[in-house]
Amino acid sequence: MASKPRHEYDTIIIGAGISGLACASRLYEHNYYKQKGKLLVLEARDRIGGRIAAVDVLGNRLDTGANWIHGVGTDEKPNPLVSILPHKRYRELSGTVVFGRKTGRAGGDGGAGCDTRETPDGWVKVRHVEPESTNSDQAGDLIVPSEVAGPLSGALWQMLGSLHETAIRTSPKKAKATTMLDAVVHDPGRKEMYATIPKAHHGSLDGMPQTIEGIEAAPLVAQSAEHLEDQPSMSLAEYALDDFEGDQVFLQDGYTAVVHEVARQIATDGIIQTGIKVEQIRWDEDPIRVVTDSGIFTAKQLVCSLPLGVLKHEQKTTNVSNPLFLPRLPEAKTKAMSSLGYGTLDKIFMVYDNPWWNHGPYLDILKKGLVGSTTVAAQTNSDGDIEGLDTLTGFTDELSGIA
Ligand SMILES: Cc1cc2nc3c(=O)[nH]c(=O)nc-3n(C[C@H](O)[C@H](O)[C@H](O)COP(=O)(O)OP(=O)(O)OC[C@H]3O[C@@H](n4cnc5c(N)ncnc54)[C@H](O)[C@@H]3O)c2cc1C
């Protein structure tokens, strides 16, 4: 005998991650949804935010999921996240190190956050400068020959592209057993890099496998953000994509500030119910029946914001007696779910009593941060100014929430 519905709603949203919350908040702007019993968000965990979360470590907040806004956008194309940031309390990553090409103007300013100076022997001194500071004496210098800077970072991206091809060609079984370091060392594209960089700088290339492994430490099979069905491939290319132009920023109050801002009204008005796990969605009934571990809910419309991993897992287990979707979802939806892939992104925080490490030049560079536009090679325009500055990769000593 079917159990009696506990609550009847107009629209139920499953999942209180940022997408479910954003959807609910947008609906809640309409007076219709402000009426009692029209809208509900069901969340399995005992908190909202999903993959945006934070923990407290020795009194410091650490963002365990998202913490980085990939570009605040421009006036013409602003990042919508920025418009919902509470009081806009964000800040740029501290310091940038930029490889610039010759400016043709000794002492020329390379642009925001950097300062490049060409020395008489054709080398470019690159300084990292605090964004708010114009006093370059504070900065440590990193010297890179101008004719090597472009090809060097070009080689990195060429290498990533080559790895992408390798990953597509490798069988899933082999890709499972292949570490990223192995893949880089044996990649055919690696040989080509040596041909494009002068011999004196091959040392920099020697360190590239570790650099790439540092970005993506998972085995080859896990590099799957844009894979074809059943074919592993690389997500490294994502590092070359800027969703939005503009500064890359961390939020002073952590990414959870965005979640709380988006959810503020609906949380106050009791639209979200946490600690309720959806176990089955009988989507062809009218109204739709949502079976949970805390009883049955019904809705005329249902928005499912469950993660792709949950949906894929569900596809694999369609034969079990209690599937999540009953009946099975239409083919167009299951096909879409199969064709999308994802990688693994874990964060590991290590907390030490004392800073035991040396402050060699490499660490100092990491500490200052190497963040900037990573896709566009530096160009000199007709006025001799540098455009499209290129940096190597993104590291920073800033963890939002850490004093
Ligand atoms: C370690 C890490 C770092 C990241 N860093 C960044 C970054 O710096 N910048 C950036 O822009 N993005 C980053 N991301 C990506 C970003 O966090 C996610 O894209 C985003 O949070 C996903 O939101 P969502 O609402 O789609 O999914 P989720 O946040 O996963 O929300 C889905 C919700 O559904 C709930 N749910 C699952 N099953 C059920 C069920 N049966 N019943 C009820 N509820 C259920 C889950 O508990 C969850 O709350 C990072 C992700 C990770 C993991």
The ligand as a Gaussian input file, in Angstrom:
#p B3LYP/6-31G(d) Opt

LIG

0 1
 C       37.616000      20.544000      -3.821000
 C       36.827000      21.422000      -4.767000
 C       37.300000      22.677000      -5.082000
 C       36.582000      23.502000      -5.941000
 N       37.066000      24.748000      -6.211000
 C       36.352000      25.589000      -6.966000
 C       36.764000      26.940000      -7.119000
 O       37.787000      27.350000      -6.572000
 N       35.984000      27.770000      -7.863000
 C       34.824000      27.327000      -8.468000
 O       34.155000      28.121000      -9.148000
 N       34.387000      26.050000      -8.324000
 C       35.119000      25.186000      -7.581000
 N       34.672000      23.907000      -7.384000
 C       33.425000      23.480000      -8.049000
 C       32.175000      23.952000      -7.282000
 O       32.344000      23.719000      -5.896000
 C       30.975000      23.154000      -7.801000
 O       30.886000      23.293000      -9.194000
 C       29.646000      23.638000      -7.229000
 O       29.722000      23.849000      -5.831000
 C       28.581000      22.588000      -7.565000
 O       27.316000      23.033000      -7.092000
 P       26.010000      22.170000      -7.362000
 O       24.876000      22.850000      -6.681000
 O       25.865000      21.920000      -8.817000
 O       26.305000      20.731000      -6.728000
 P       26.530000      20.356000      -5.176000
 O       27.212000      21.446000      -4.461000
 O       27.178000      19.009000      -5.173000
 O       25.044000      20.242000      -4.619000
 C       24.256000      19.092000      -4.725000
 C       23.534000      18.880000      -3.417000
 O       22.677000      17.740000      -3.550000
 C       22.674000      17.061000      -2.307000
 N       22.223000      15.685000      -2.512000
 C       22.895000      14.654000      -3.074000
 N       22.140000      13.554000      -3.075000
 C       20.963000      13.883000      -2.509000
 C       19.756000      13.157000      -2.217000
 N       19.610000      11.871000      -2.564000
 N       18.748000      13.808000      -1.607000
 C       18.849000      15.127000      -1.271000
 N       19.956000      15.851000      -1.528000
 C       20.999000      15.239000      -2.131000
 C       24.126000      17.141000      -1.861000
 O       24.252000      16.886000      -0.468000
 C       24.477000      18.566000      -2.250000
 O       24.257000      19.486000      -1.203000
 C       35.370000      23.053000      -6.527000
 C       34.900000      21.775000      -6.210000
 C       35.609000      20.975000      -5.338000
 C       35.049000      19.615000      -4.989000

